[in-house]
């Protein structure tokens, strides 16, 4: 089983944290480019 990492769709940074959500889904924040939104890239660590 491979590990998943989150990437920002704007700058492709992995410095992404969940900002809000849980019941209605997550909203994410990229600390590098300040992107905030629900769209996020989920990548297998093996592909990196």
ABEGO torsion letter per residue (X at the ends): XBBBBBBBAAAGBABBBBABEGAAEBBBBBAAAGBBEABBBBBBAAAX
